[in-house]
Amino acid sequence: MSQPRALIIGGSLAGMFAAHLLRQNGWRVDVFERSAEDLAGRGAGLGSHEALVAILKRIGIDFSAPLGVSIPRYVWLDKDGGVVADVPRPRLMTAWSRLYRPLKDLLPRELYHASKSLLRVEQDDRSVTAIFSDGSRETGDLLIGADGSRSAVRTQLAPQAKPEYAGYFAWRALWPEAEATEAQRELLYSRNAFCIPDGELWVSYSVPARDGDVTPGKRDYNIVWYRPAEEATLADMNTDAQGREHEQIPPPLIRQDVIDAAKQAAREEIAPSLAAMFIATPRPTFQAIYDLAAPQLVFGRAVIMGDAAFVARPHVGAGVTKAALDAACLADALAEHDSIEAALAHYGRARKAAGDWIIDRAREFGATCIHGKTDGAGRRERAERAWQEYLHMPDRIHEWGLEALAAE
Ligand SMILES: Cc1cc2nc3c(=O)[nH]c(=O)nc-3n(C[C@H](O)[C@H](O)[C@H](O)COP(=O)(O)OP(=O)(O)OC[C@H]3O[C@@H](n4cnc5c(N)ncnc54)[C@H](O)[C@@H]3O)c2cc1C
């Protein structure tokens, strides 16, 4: 066969991993990204795992600059700022841009096509065609839907797979380290911090700045505060000042009264040193938490990967590692099987099992940790369980990633 060609829809992290790993196997790849902008400015802090680092190395990403911020300890603070627990547990927190920038820079420019929005896919036994909103068409041997949780590829090929609201949402804020007080810096910048109000969970940690800078004083502090909400409450929060309801309200349109209420709750429920950073953030944002599991990953000559296939709740901190493992599994299967069909069948089986596992772990975790008020009964036990779950989660994800890597 002449050089096979893959059409990759989505130029974010999953798309980048797929592009590099398939190219290493001799495939011609083209990445089609809907956005006209450079994507490096998006995203915030991410946990990293050994399997992810292994795949970045395989791609040839230069590690001479640190990948992220090393945080040696976990601390649990009560609402008055008292230390409930403070234990050694090293983690490396990186930033979305710190991964994306080198991956994008390493891809030859002519292979990346911005402002290309996929409308639909057509295929026969041996080829697949992408049809874009500008009317253009591209044909290849394989199409990879790496187009995120609202994937156009999945929506066409598996329309029954829809995101399911988990019953809670997360407030998010990014606080510049330069503005932290000395006391905040001392306690919090060397610790993953937790606060566990009744039935809720606050997690915060230091991350590289948006431009990837990990120099102390220039980094950011990432805040994620999970709170339960009925669908009607969420719908109200997603309604802008003009009365228009959004599926996910754009951050600038979040109503001031919604932000003010969250800041007031932070004053009442969260350790003051943590709450202060959230309260001082002019416009924190929020996002609803969803589960998404595709029933299958392979549709003839089209496959889906990354968030297009599975979105696990963020507690497991595995989205990027999963996207990298999906791409590595696909590239290895294509290299090792005699036919594309056999390779895709292997990919579909292996990564569906991996995706189902991670979704289930994240669901269990959410049920344990974020559940609404307990009226005092069993409150301390539940908080203790949530803390223990968070302490041990990275190790479990770590093993899951390494097992997947070893299985290829
Ligand atoms: C709150 C939060 C916290 C997170 N924390 C972590 C963490 O700690 N660790 C971790 O590993 N992961 C984390 N993640 C997940 C992580 O960000 C994603 O899993 C990761 O970015 C991989 O996504 P992706 O490339 O599959 O999809 P995306 O990043 O969503 O990219 C999809 C791309 O496809 C493009 N696109 C969409 N539709 C079309 C179309 N029709 N045509 C062409 N292009 C299209 C989009 O513009 C986009 O660039 C977190 C996510 C959230 C929301």
The ligand as an SDF file (V2000), in Angstrom:
LIG
                    3D

 53 58  0  0  0  0  0  0  0  0999 V2000
  -12.0940   21.0650   34.8500 C   0  0  0  0  0  0  0  0  0  0  0  0
  -11.1980   20.1350   34.0820 C   0  0  0  0  0  0  0  0  0  0  0  0
  -10.1020   19.6240   34.7220 C   0  0  0  0  0  0  0  0  0  0  0  0
   -9.2810   18.7240   34.0620 C   0  0  0  0  0  0  0  0  0  0  0  0
   -8.2150   18.2060   34.7250 N   0  0  0  0  0  0  0  0  0  0  0  0
   -7.4370   17.3120   34.1170 C   0  0  0  0  0  0  0  0  0  0  0  0
   -6.2850   16.7530   34.7830 C   0  0  0  0  0  0  0  0  0  0  0  0
   -5.9540   17.0650   35.9290 O   0  0  0  0  0  0  0  0  0  0  0  0
   -5.5350   15.8580   34.0990 N   0  0  0  0  0  0  0  0  0  0  0  0
   -5.8380   15.4930   32.8350 C   0  0  0  0  0  0  0  0  0  0  0  0
   -5.1160   14.6820   32.2700 O   0  0  0  0  0  0  0  0  0  0  0  0
   -6.9230   16.0060   32.1780 N   0  0  0  0  0  0  0  0  0  0  0  0
   -7.7150   16.8930   32.7670 C   0  0  0  0  0  0  0  0  0  0  0  0
   -8.7880   17.3970   32.0980 N   0  0  0  0  0  0  0  0  0  0  0  0
   -9.1560   16.8690   30.7530 C   0  0  0  0  0  0  0  0  0  0  0  0
   -8.2820   17.3630   29.6100 C   0  0  0  0  0  0  0  0  0  0  0  0
   -8.2840   18.7650   29.5370 O   0  0  0  0  0  0  0  0  0  0  0  0
   -8.7490   16.7180   28.2630 C   0  0  0  0  0  0  0  0  0  0  0  0
   -8.9830   15.3670   28.5010 O   0  0  0  0  0  0  0  0  0  0  0  0
   -7.6680   16.8730   27.1960 C   0  0  0  0  0  0  0  0  0  0  0  0
   -7.5720   18.2220   26.8210 O   0  0  0  0  0  0  0  0  0  0  0  0
   -7.8810   15.9890   25.9420 C   0  0  0  0  0  0  0  0  0  0  0  0
   -8.9040   16.4930   25.2190 O   0  0  0  0  0  0  0  0  0  0  0  0
   -9.1190   16.2400   23.6580 P   0  0  0  0  0  0  0  0  0  0  0  0
   -7.9400   16.6290   22.8260 O   0  0  0  0  0  0  0  0  0  0  0  0
   -9.6670   14.8640   23.4670 O   0  0  0  0  0  0  0  0  0  0  0  0
  -10.3170   17.2480   23.4070 O   0  0  0  0  0  0  0  0  0  0  0  0
  -10.3080   18.8290   23.4680 P   0  0  0  0  0  0  0  0  0  0  0  0
   -9.1750   19.3580   24.2440 O   0  0  0  0  0  0  0  0  0  0  0  0
  -11.6960   19.2430   23.8540 O   0  0  0  0  0  0  0  0  0  0  0  0
  -10.0620   19.2330   21.9650 O   0  0  0  0  0  0  0  0  0  0  0  0
  -10.9700   19.0010   20.9190 C   0  0  0  0  0  0  0  0  0  0  0  0
  -10.5580   19.8920   19.7530 C   0  0  0  0  0  0  0  0  0  0  0  0
  -11.3810   19.6050   18.6440 O   0  0  0  0  0  0  0  0  0  0  0  0
  -11.7640   20.8290   18.0320 C   0  0  0  0  0  0  0  0  0  0  0  0
  -13.0490   20.5820   17.3540 N   0  0  0  0  0  0  0  0  0  0  0  0
  -14.2400   20.3930   17.9390 C   0  0  0  0  0  0  0  0  0  0  0  0
  -15.1790   20.1710   16.9910 N   0  0  0  0  0  0  0  0  0  0  0  0
  -14.5390   20.2260   15.7910 C   0  0  0  0  0  0  0  0  0  0  0  0
  -14.9730   20.0720   14.4510 C   0  0  0  0  0  0  0  0  0  0  0  0
  -16.2670   19.8330   14.1470 N   0  0  0  0  0  0  0  0  0  0  0  0
  -14.0600   20.1790   13.4780 N   0  0  0  0  0  0  0  0  0  0  0  0
  -12.7390   20.4220   13.7490 C   0  0  0  0  0  0  0  0  0  0  0  0
  -12.2800   20.5740   15.0190 N   0  0  0  0  0  0  0  0  0  0  0  0
  -13.1750   20.4710   16.0230 C   0  0  0  0  0  0  0  0  0  0  0  0
  -11.8740   21.8160   19.1830 C   0  0  0  0  0  0  0  0  0  0  0  0
  -11.7560   23.1530   18.7500 O   0  0  0  0  0  0  0  0  0  0  0  0
  -10.7120   21.3680   20.0510 C   0  0  0  0  0  0  0  0  0  0  0  0
   -9.5190   22.0480   19.7600 O   0  0  0  0  0  0  0  0  0  0  0  0
   -9.6020   18.3140   32.7180 C   0  0  0  0  0  0  0  0  0  0  0  0
  -10.7000   18.8660   32.0600 C   0  0  0  0  0  0  0  0  0  0  0  0
  -11.5050   19.7560   32.7350 C   0  0  0  0  0  0  0  0  0  0  0  0
  -12.6860   20.3280   32.0050 C   0  0  0  0  0  0  0  0  0  0  0  0
  1  2  1  0
  2  3  1  0
  2 52  2  0
  3  4  2  0
  4  5  1  0
  4 50  1  0
  5  6  2  0
  6  7  1  0
  6 13  1  0
  7  8  2  0
  7  9  1  0
  9 10  1  0
 10 11  2  0
 10 12  1  0
 12 13  2  0
 13 14  1  0
 14 15  1  0
 14 50  1  0
 15 16  1  0
 16 17  1  0
 16 18  1  0
 18 19  1  0
 18 20  1  0
 20 21  1  0
 20 22  1  0
 22 23  1  0
 23 24  1  0
 24 25  2  0
 24 26  1  0
 24 27  1  0
 27 28  1  0
 28 29  2  0
 28 30  1  0
 28 31  1  0
 31 32  1  0
 32 33  1  0
 33 34  1  0
 33 48  1  0
 34 35  1  0
 35 36  1  0
 35 46  1  0
 36 37  1  0
 36 45  1  0
 37 38  2  0
 38 39  1  0
 39 40  1  0
 39 45  2  0
 40 41  1  0
 40 42  2  0
 42 43  1  0
 43 44  2  0
 44 45  1  0
 46 47  1  0
 46 48  1  0
 48 49  1  0
 50 51  2  0
 51 52  1  0
 52 53  1  0
M  END
$$$$
